[in-house]
Amino acid sequence: MLNKILLPSAIILLLLKIAALNFTTFNLFGDEAQYWLWSKNIDFGYFSKPPFLSWIIRVYTEILGSSFVSLKLLPSLVYLLIAWSIYGLLINAGLNKKDSFAGCLIFLFIPAVSFSSFIISTDLFLLLFWTLSLNQLIKINIEQSLKNFILLGIFLGLGFLSKYAVIYFIICLFIFILLDQRFRRFFLDNLSGFGLTFLSMFIIIVPNIIWNFNNDWITLQHTSDNANFANIEIDFIRGLEFLLIQVLMLGPFIVLGGLIGFKKRDYIQKIFLIFSIPIILIVLVEAIIVRANANWAAPALISLFSLLYIRINNSFLKIANFIFNFTVCFVLFVMIGMSYPSKIFDRISGINDYALKIYGNSSNGVIKNVVVSDRLLFSSLNFELRDKDINFYMPHREGDKITNHFKIVSPLKKNINENFTLIGSPSDINYLENEYKVLKINSPDQKFTKRKLDVYEVVFE
């Protein structure tokens, strides 16, 4: 009975999301607008992320445009690909086609997918290529062909260009070699094949490595700053919260059902465990000693979901899992369609109104240049005012530390002599050489960021 309603339910939720996108007054989050803005300047790397998502956005928007609705449908399309990859993974894990198809549909209902299907993020293609890589690794255990080894390298390389967190796959692979005698023997017997895998991966990622080299390895510096190990503050509550969020993101009933149905491990289940537990533990430690975002362990959810789905055999818990996950997804999209005034939506609410007020706020009614100190607001204004003839700049004194990509591609030059609107602080532009005066003007409401920025008109004398 449950299997019969999965596909219609998935279609209902997709249609509900499309309706919600057309009715909502919410806007793109700053990071989403940033990826869109990066896509306008195709490169082999960006300040904080590798380039694959921006490449895809560029191709996608050339075909379907840059409207809010169009961009927000991109995650759902990618998740359909991920779900199809889950289907192949479950087939290779030993399930029949019927159960594998049900599994890929159930994956679409888990809360992690419900929430992230509304967000354009680098996790999308990380999860796609992670799933394809895991599937390919299982295939290699069955058939050691050159094609399979090369495809594994290609998928890992594209995963690396999607998000550097694909390094977890390499870590888990070597943990697998260390812990499992059977796989260790298999790996050593096929060194040339795995050498071809790593060569294929390297060929794909080498342009990004060169980009980082030419830009003083700023992405590694950013990653190091994110880790923030200089400010260690042990907090086990943070760790517990992280674990609870992972359970909620999978769905508590599938976790409970999988644990209850857990019996003796077979080889495939061991693979799923090794390609999930180490990631959870690494991010858990980081959550305890510094901090960690819930999505930092996202790749682990692919293996955990597959493992739990294989093990769950309690009909009541299967139904309860579906009802819980479907309800979460349904309520989320209804709230989005209603533009529900909740704090959880503050960061995507009111951005378009703010941008239009900034555009109409100049004393002479004309804005040609806008200087923005905040990275997310810089991105959002670029997107919301994309049809206006405006130049956007980021304050940056030559020689100072680069803290975002726009200081590389859109720095405010010290010799500028054209008037501009400044969103930030006058101290941000104290390096300018030409004489100017600063006039504070009315600042629109700005609830979508924690840091409130004042608005000024900068006039050169």
Secondary structure, 3 states (H helix, E strand, C coil): CHHHHHHHHHHHHHHHHHHHHHHCCCCCCHHHHHHHHHHCCCCCCCCCCCCHHHHHHHHHHHHHCCCHHHHHHHHHHHHHHHHHHHHHHHHHCCCCHHHHHHHHHHHHHCHHHHHHCCCCCCHHHHHHHHHHHHHHHHHHHHCCCHHHHHHHHHHHHHHHHHCHHHHHHHHHHHHHHHHCHHHHHHHHHCHHHHHHHHHHHHHHHHHHHHHHHHCCCHHHHHHHHHHCHHHCCCCHHHHHHHHHHHHHHHCHHHHHHHHHCCCCCCHHHHHHHHCCHHHHHHHHHHHHHCCCCHHHHHHHHHHHHHHHHHHCCCHHHHHHHHHHHHHHHHHHHHHHHCCCCCHHHHHHCCHHHHHHHHHCCCCCCCCCEEEECCHHHHHHHHHHCCCCCCEEEEECCCCCCCCCCHHHHCEECCCCCCCEEEEECHHHHCCCCCCEEEEEECCCCCCCCCCCCEEEEEEEC
